[in-house]
Amino acid sequence: MKRRDVSAWRFWGMVWALGVAGQLCWNMENQWFNTFVYAKIAKDPTIISWMMGFSAAATTVSTFLFGTWSDRVGRRKPFVVYGYILWGVFTIVFGLAQFLSAAGTPAAIVGAGIAAVAADTVMSFFGSTGNDAGFNAWMNDNMTPDNRGQIGAAIATQPIIGTIFGTIVGGLLVGSRDNYLLLFSVMGGLVIVLGLVALARMKDAATLKPSVKGTFRQQFLSVFNFKRYIAMKELVWVNLTLSAYFIAFNMYFTHIGNYVIYYLGFSADKMGLIEGLALIAAMAVVIPTSALINRNKSPLLCALSIITNFAGVMLLGLFVRPGNVDTSSLFNPVLLLGVFLIGVGYVLFLQTITVWSKELYPADARGQFEGIRILFFVLIPMVVAPLLANPIIKRSGAFIDADGFTAYLPTYVLFLAAGGLIMLTFVPLYFASRLYGRRLKDAARRS
């Protein structure tokens, strides 16, 4: 086999191994951490909200900090390796919070909640070091006009593969006995192993060079030069589109596991299978659309994804209730169709918007601009979404549990509210699309 072929195999092997492993850990945080809180600590979305807020802040700080550092030293590999290893370690540590709430007293529950928030924050900090500041910037370093569609497809499908594997296998590991520590140990261990694989096999892009602009402090703060950033009008509107979409998405998707398990009444393993099967179908539908990205159809694909996502959310909000689902069976057509459409919209949008934004990054500051993406992709949505979702959950899903505590469940009302918000994504998308079209015309005129 030629050296070039070996290099290509190594590159794509790292893309898929590190990408899927990373998404498994994000799946732990975005889905199973939240059901863990309801199962082991308290059925209160406030704990989840604090986790989301602190986690988002840690993710953003880490991406800016280590993104700048990796740009200056001209290396991504060390950040991937050590970030992934520590990410896996603290995924396991998070599960230990369940032992603090074993007494069942209010003080024990508060202590366990604080521990869960702290462990999630540290986990997110190192996860972002490895995945956002390291791995995502490394993929951007290696992106060319010939492979941008394939990289975009990988970026978009990896979260779905992680969600499918994480929900199906995760549900089986948790099982009917709520064995969350086993789940976190297995998934965290896998990410640690992949960090060690990266140490042995990963190579930085040959074109990556150190980018030093003054002192570290000056270079770090340069990304907050809003005058320069605002001048990049298309990227600004693309990021606003990203943020608007994920504010609505995080309103309901963060709670979808607890919705299926505690509101509709399915077990954790069946929840994983229902969501996993629907998302497998969604991924199969969306993968072929990567070719359309290379044909400059990004605005159209984003619009289609918003409409599809809206349809899925409204199906769940309007037609799915505890009384009309069969919790003994996986075959619940309306529920499956709703999750399928949500999955299609999510994969299509993430695939398209990620490639669109990466094309606009300055070549000498890709690590830093991953930080800007995280600001709009993670921090803003994960701070704003709970402020919208919590009051809805507490007003529509309050009840007194068997221990006499007030508990709160996400209900269909949450999906109806999110549906209206999803459509607001068309506002920034309109302006981004106009600038996209203008850029293409200017490029055609110059050629």
C-alpha positions as CSV (number, residue, x, y, z in Angstrom):
1,M,0.0,0.0,0.0
2,K,1.3,3.4,-0.9
3,R,2.4,5.9,1.8
4,R,-0.3,8.3,0.6
5,D,-3.0,5.6,1.0
6,V,-1.7,4.7,4.5
7,S,-1.8,8.4,5.4
8,A,-5.4,8.7,4.2
9,W,-6.5,5.6,6.1
10,R,-4.8,7.0,9.3
11,F,-6.5,10.4,8.9
12,W,-10.0,9.0,8.3
13,G,-9.5,6.4,11.1
14,M,-8.7,9.2,13.5
15,V,-11.6,11.3,12.2
16,W,-14.1,8.5,12.9
17,A,-12.6,7.0,16.0
18,L,-12.0,10.3,17.9
19,G,-15.2,11.9,16.6
20,V,-17.5,9.0,17.6
21,A,-15.8,8.5,21.0
22,G,-16.1,12.2,21.7
23,Q,-19.8,12.2,20.7
24,L,-20.4,9.2,23.0
25,C,-19.2,11.4,25.9
26,W,-21.3,14.3,24.8
27,N,-24.2,11.9,24.6
28,M,-23.6,10.9,28.2
29,E,-23.7,14.6,29.2
30,N,-26.7,15.7,27.1
31,Q,-28.9,12.7,27.7
32,W,-27.9,10.2,30.4
33,F,-26.5,12.8,32.9
34,N,-30.0,14.3,32.9
35,T,-31.9,11.0,33.4
36,F,-29.2,10.1,36.1
37,V,-30.2,13.2,38.0
38,Y,-33.9,12.2,37.9
39,A,-33.1,8.6,38.8
40,K,-30.5,9.1,41.5
41,I,-30.8,12.6,42.9
42,A,-34.2,14.5,42.4
43,K,-36.8,15.0,39.7
44,D,-36.1,18.7,39.4
45,P,-35.0,20.4,36.2
46,T,-33.2,23.1,38.2
47,I,-30.3,20.8,38.8
48,I,-30.1,20.1,35.1
49,S,-30.3,23.8,34.4
50,W,-27.3,24.5,36.7
51,M,-25.4,21.7,35.0
52,M,-26.1,23.1,31.6
53,G,-25.1,26.6,32.5
54,F,-21.8,25.8,34.3
55,S,-20.9,23.2,31.7
56,A,-21.5,25.6,28.8
57,A,-19.4,28.3,30.5
58,A,-16.5,25.8,31.1
59,T,-16.8,24.6,27.5
60,T,-16.5,28.1,26.2
61,V,-13.6,29.2,28.4
62,S,-11.7,26.0,27.6
63,T,-12.2,26.3,23.8
64,F,-11.0,29.9,23.8
65,L,-8.1,29.3,26.1
66,F,-6.8,26.1,24.5
67,G,-7.8,27.1,21.0
68,T,-5.5,30.2,21.3
69,W,-2.7,28.0,22.8
70,S,-2.9,25.4,20.0
71,D,-2.8,28.2,17.4
72,R,0.3,29.7,19.0
73,V,2.2,26.4,19.3
74,G,1.0,25.1,15.9
75,R,-0.1,21.8,17.4
76,R,-3.5,20.1,18.1
77,K,-2.4,16.6,19.1
78,P,-1.4,17.2,22.7
79,F,-4.7,18.9,23.4
80,V,-6.6,16.0,21.9
81,V,-4.7,13.4,23.8
82,Y,-4.7,14.8,27.3
83,G,-8.2,16.4,26.9
84,Y,-9.7,13.0,25.9
85,I,-8.0,11.1,28.7
86,L,-9.2,13.5,31.4
87,W,-12.6,13.8,29.8
88,G,-13.1,10.0,30.2
89,V,-11.8,10.1,33.8
90,F,-14.3,12.8,34.9
91,T,-17.2,11.1,33.1
92,I,-16.6,8.2,35.5
93,V,-16.2,10.5,38.5
94,F,-19.6,12.1,37.7
95,G,-21.4,8.9,38.5
96,L,-20.0,8.8,42.0
97,A,-22.4,11.7,43.0
98,Q,-25.2,9.1,43.4
99,F,-23.6,7.9,46.7
100,L,-23.9,11.3,48.2
101,S,-27.7,11.3,47.8
102,A,-28.2,7.8,49.3
103,A,-29.4,9.1,52.6
104,G,-32.4,10.7,50.9
105,T,-32.4,13.8,53.2
106,P,-32.8,17.3,51.7
107,A,-29.2,18.1,52.7
108,A,-27.9,14.9,51.0
109,I,-29.9,15.7,47.8
110,V,-28.5,19.3,47.8
111,G,-24.9,17.9,48.3
112,A,-25.3,15.4,45.5
113,G,-26.7,18.1,43.2
114,I,-23.7,20.4,43.9
115,A,-21.3,17.5,43.3
116,A,-23.0,16.6,40.0
117,V,-22.8,20.2,38.8
118,A,-19.1,20.4,39.8
119,A,-18.1,17.1,38.2
120,D,-20.0,17.9,35.0
121,T,-18.3,21.3,34.8
122,V,-14.8,19.8,35.1
123,M,-15.7,17.0,32.6
124,S,-16.9,19.6,30.1
125,F,-13.8,21.7,30.5
126,F,-11.5,18.8,29.5
127,G,-13.9,17.5,27.0
128,S,-13.9,20.8,25.2
129,T,-10.1,20.9,25.4
130,G,-9.9,17.6,23.6
131,N,-12.9,17.8,21.2
132,D,-13.4,21.5,20.4
133,A,-10.1,23.2,20.8
134,G,-8.2,20.1,19.6
135,F,-10.1,17.7,17.4
136,N,-12.4,20.1,15.7
137,A,-9.6,22.5,14.9
138,W,-7.5,19.5,13.6
139,M,-10.3,18.6,11.2
140,N,-10.6,22.1,10.0
141,D,-6.8,22.2,9.4
142,N,-7.2,19.2,7.1
143,M,-10.4,20.4,5.3
144,T,-10.0,21.0,1.6
145,P,-12.5,21.8,-1.2
146,D,-12.4,18.2,-2.2
147,N,-13.2,16.7,1.2
148,R,-15.4,19.4,2.8
149,G,-18.6,17.5,2.1
150,Q,-17.2,14.3,3.6
151,I,-15.9,16.1,6.6
152,G,-19.2,17.8,7.0
153,A,-21.0,14.5,6.8
154,A,-18.6,13.1,9.4
155,I,-19.2,16.1,11.7
156,A,-23.0,15.8,11.4
157,T,-23.4,12.0,11.5
158,Q,-21.0,11.4,14.4
159,P,-23.3,13.0,16.9
160,I,-26.1,10.7,15.6
161,I,-23.9,7.6,15.7
162,G,-22.9,8.7,19.2
163,T,-26.5,9.2,20.2
164,I,-27.6,5.9,18.6
165,F,-24.9,3.9,20.2
166,G,-25.1,5.8,23.4
167,T,-28.9,5.5,23.7
168,I,-29.2,1.9,22.7
169,V,-26.2,0.4,24.4
170,G,-26.5,3.0,27.2
171,G,-30.1,2.0,27.8
172,L,-29.1,-1.7,27.9
173,L,-26.2,-0.9,30.4
174,V,-28.5,1.1,32.6
175,G,-31.3,-1.4,32.3
176,S,-34.2,-1.7,34.7
177,R,-32.0,-1.4,37.8
178,D,-30.7,2.1,36.9
179,N,-27.0,1.0,36.8
180,Y,-25.7,4.4,35.7
181,L,-22.2,3.9,37.2
182,L,-21.6,0.9,34.8
183,L,-22.7,3.1,31.9
184,F,-20.4,6.0,32.8
185,S,-17.4,3.6,33.5
186,V,-17.7,1.9,30.2
187,M,-18.1,5.0,28.1
188,G,-15.5,7.0,30.0
189,G,-13.1,4.1,29.7
190,L,-13.6,4.0,25.9
191,V,-12.7,7.7,25.6
192,I,-9.6,7.2,27.7
193,V,-8.5,4.4,25.4
194,L,-9.1,6.6,22.3
195,G,-7.0,9.3,23.9
196,L,-4.1,6.8,24.1
197,V,-4.7,5.7,20.5
198,A,-4.4,9.4,19.4
199,L,-1.1,9.6,21.3
200,A,0.2,6.7,19.2
201,R,-1.4,7.4,15.8
202,M,-2.5,11.0,15.4
203,K,-0.5,13.4,13.2
204,D,-1.0,17.2,12.9
205,A,-1.7,18.7,9.5
206,A,1.5,19.4,7.5
207,T,0.2,22.9,6.7
208,L,-0.3,23.8,10.4
209,K,2.2,26.4,11.5
210,P,2.6,28.3,14.8
211,S,0.6,31.6,14.7
212,V,2.1,34.0,17.3
213,K,0.6,37.5,17.5
214,G,2.1,39.3,20.4
215,T,1.9,37.9,23.9
216,F,-0.5,35.1,24.8
217,R,-2.8,37.6,26.5
218,Q,-2.9,39.8,23.5
219,Q,-3.6,36.9,21.2
220,F,-6.2,35.5,23.5
221,L,-8.0,38.8,23.8
222,S,-7.8,39.5,20.0
223,V,-10.7,37.1,19.4
224,F,-12.8,39.6,21.4
225,N,-12.1,42.3,18.8
226,F,-15.8,42.6,18.0
227,K,-15.1,45.3,15.4
228,R,-13.1,42.7,13.4
229,Y,-15.7,39.9,14.0
230,I,-18.7,42.0,13.1
231,A,-17.1,42.9,9.8
232,M,-17.3,39.2,8.9
233,K,-21.0,39.7,8.4
234,E,-21.8,36.3,6.8
235,L,-20.2,34.4,9.7
236,V,-22.0,36.6,12.2
237,W,-25.4,35.7,10.7
238,V,-24.4,32.0,10.3
239,N,-23.6,31.9,14.0
240,L,-26.8,33.6,15.0
241,T,-28.7,31.0,12.9
242,L,-26.8,28.3,14.8
243,S,-27.6,29.9,18.2
244,A,-31.3,30.4,17.4
245,Y,-31.7,26.8,16.3
246,F,-30.0,25.3,19.3
247,I,-31.9,27.5,21.8
248,A,-35.1,25.8,20.6
249,F,-33.4,22.4,20.3
250,N,-32.0,22.5,23.9
251,M,-35.4,23.5,25.3
252,Y,-36.8,20.0,24.6
253,F,-33.9,17.6,23.6
254,T,-32.2,18.0,27.0
255,H,-35.3,16.6,28.6
256,I,-36.4,14.1,26.0
257,G,-35.0,11.1,27.9
258,N,-36.9,12.1,31.1
259,Y,-40.0,12.8,28.9
260,V,-39.9,9.3,27.4
261,I,-39.0,7.5,30.7
262,Y,-40.9,9.4,33.4
263,Y,-43.8,11.1,31.5
264,L,-44.6,8.5,28.9
265,G,-43.6,5.5,31.1
266,F,-41.0,3.6,29.1
267,S,-38.0,1.9,30.7
268,A,-34.5,3.3,30.1
269,D,-33.5,0.4,27.8
270,K,-36.7,0.8,25.7
271,M,-36.2,4.6,25.5
272,G,-32.7,4.0,24.1
273,L,-34.1,1.6,21.5
274,I,-36.9,3.9,20.4
275,E,-34.6,6.9,20.0
276,G,-31.8,4.8,18.5
277,L,-34.0,3.1,15.8
278,A,-35.5,6.4,14.8
279,L,-32.1,8.1,14.5
280,I,-30.6,5.2,12.5
281,A,-33.3,5.8,9.9
282,A,-32.7,9.6,10.1
283,M,-29.0,9.2,9.5
284,A,-29.6,6.9,6.5
285,V,-31.8,9.6,4.9
286,V,-29.4,12.5,5.5
287,I,-26.0,11.0,4.6
288,P,-26.6,11.4,0.8
289,T,-27.2,15.2,1.2
290,S,-23.5,15.8,1.8
291,A,-23.1,16.0,-1.9
292,L,-25.5,19.0,-2.0
293,I,-23.1,20.9,0.3
294,N,-20.4,20.7,-2.3
295,R,-23.0,22.0,-4.8
296,N,-23.5,25.2,-2.7
297,K,-27.0,24.4,-1.4
298,S,-26.3,25.1,2.2
299,P,-29.0,27.7,2.8
300,L,-31.6,25.5,1.2
301,L,-30.5,22.5,3.4
302,C,-30.7,24.6,6.5
303,A,-34.3,25.7,5.6
304,L,-35.4,22.1,5.0
305,S,-33.9,21.0,8.3
306,I,-35.8,23.7,10.2
307,I,-39.1,22.7,8.6
308,T,-38.4,19.0,9.3
309,N,-37.4,19.6,12.9
310,F,-40.6,21.7,13.4
311,A,-42.8,18.9,12.1
312,G,-41.2,16.3,14.4
313,V,-41.6,18.5,17.5
314,M,-45.2,19.3,16.7
315,L,-46.0,15.6,16.2
316,L,-44.9,14.9,19.7
317,G,-46.5,18.0,21.2
318,L,-49.9,17.5,19.5
319,F,-50.4,13.7,19.2
320,V,-48.3,11.8,21.8
321,R,-49.7,11.3,25.3
322,P,-49.1,8.7,28.1
323,G,-52.6,7.3,27.3
324,N,-52.0,6.6,23.6
325,V,-48.6,4.9,23.7
326,D,-47.9,1.2,24.3
327,T,-45.0,1.1,26.8
328,S,-44.7,-2.7,26.4
329,S,-43.8,-2.3,22.7
330,L,-41.2,-0.4,20.6
331,F,-43.8,0.1,17.8
332,N,-45.4,3.4,18.5
333,P,-45.7,4.9,15.0
334,V,-46.4,8.6,15.9
335,L,-43.7,8.7,18.6
336,L,-41.1,7.0,16.3
337,L,-42.0,9.3,13.4
338,G,-41.7,12.4,15.6
339,V,-38.2,11.4,16.8
340,F,-37.2,10.4,13.3
341,L,-38.1,13.9,11.9
342,I,-36.3,15.6,14.8
343,G,-33.3,13.5,14.0
344,V,-33.4,14.3,10.3
345,G,-33.7,18.0,11.0
346,Y,-30.9,17.9,13.6
347,V,-28.4,15.9,11.4
348,L,-29.1,17.9,8.3
349,F,-28.8,21.3,10.1
350,L,-25.6,20.4,12.0
351,Q,-23.9,19.0,9.0
352,T,-24.7,22.0,6.8
353,I,-24.1,24.8,9.3
354,T,-20.8,23.4,10.5
355,V,-19.2,23.3,7.1
356,W,-20.7,26.6,6.2
357,S,-19.1,28.3,9.2
358,K,-15.8,26.6,8.9
359,E,-15.4,27.8,5.4
360,L,-15.4,31.4,6.8
361,Y,-12.8,31.0,9.5
362,P,-9.5,32.9,9.1
363,A,-6.7,30.4,8.3
364,D,-4.4,31.6,11.1
365,A,-7.0,31.6,13.9
366,R,-9.1,28.4,13.4
367,G,-8.6,27.3,17.1
368,Q,-9.8,30.6,18.3
369,F,-12.8,30.7,16.0
370,E,-13.9,27.3,17.3
371,G,-14.3,29.2,20.6
372,I,-16.6,31.7,18.8
373,R,-18.6,28.8,17.4
374,I,-18.9,27.3,20.9
375,L,-20.1,30.6,22.2
376,F,-23.1,30.5,19.8
377,F,-23.5,26.7,19.7
378,V,-23.1,25.9,23.4
379,L,-23.0,28.8,25.8
380,I,-25.9,31.0,24.6
381,P,-28.3,28.1,23.9
382,M,-27.5,26.3,27.2
383,V,-28.0,29.4,29.2
384,V,-31.1,30.7,27.5
385,A,-32.9,27.4,26.9
386,P,-33.3,26.4,30.6
387,L,-34.6,29.9,31.3
388,L,-37.4,29.2,28.8
389,A,-37.9,25.4,29.6
390,N,-37.8,25.4,33.4
391,P,-40.9,27.5,34.0
392,I,-42.8,25.5,31.4
393,I,-41.8,22.2,33.1
394,K,-42.6,23.4,36.6
395,R,-46.0,24.8,35.6
396,S,-47.1,21.8,33.4
397,G,-45.5,18.8,35.1
398,A,-45.5,19.3,38.9
399,F,-46.6,16.4,41.1
400,I,-45.9,15.0,44.6
401,D,-43.7,11.9,44.5
402,A,-43.9,8.8,46.8
403,D,-41.4,10.4,49.3
404,G,-43.5,13.6,49.6
405,F,-41.2,15.8,47.5
406,T,-42.5,18.0,44.7
407,A,-41.2,16.5,41.4
408,Y,-41.4,18.0,37.9
409,L,-41.8,16.1,34.6
410,P,-41.3,17.4,31.1
411,T,-44.7,17.1,29.2
412,Y,-46.0,17.7,25.7
413,V,-46.4,21.4,26.6
414,L,-42.6,21.7,26.3
415,F,-42.6,20.5,22.7
416,L,-45.4,22.9,21.7
417,A,-43.5,25.9,23.1
418,A,-40.3,24.8,21.4
419,G,-42.1,24.4,18.1
420,G,-42.9,28.1,17.9
421,L,-39.3,29.0,18.7
422,I,-37.8,26.8,16.1
423,M,-39.4,28.9,13.3
424,L,-37.6,32.0,14.5
425,T,-34.4,30.5,13.1
426,F,-35.6,31.6,9.7
427,V,-34.9,35.2,10.6
428,P,-31.1,35.0,10.9
429,L,-31.0,32.3,8.1
430,Y,-32.5,34.8,5.7
431,F,-29.7,37.3,6.2
432,A,-27.0,34.6,6.1
433,S,-28.4,33.2,2.9
434,R,-28.3,36.6,1.1
435,L,-24.6,37.1,2.1
436,Y,-23.9,33.5,1.0
437,G,-25.4,34.1,-2.4
438,R,-23.5,37.4,-2.8
439,R,-20.2,35.7,-1.9
440,L,-20.8,33.0,-4.5
441,K,-21.5,35.6,-7.2
442,D,-18.4,37.6,-6.3
443,A,-16.3,34.4,-6.5
444,A,-17.8,33.5,-9.9
445,R,-17.2,37.0,-11.2
446,R,-13.5,36.9,-10.2
447,S,-13.0,33.5,-11.8
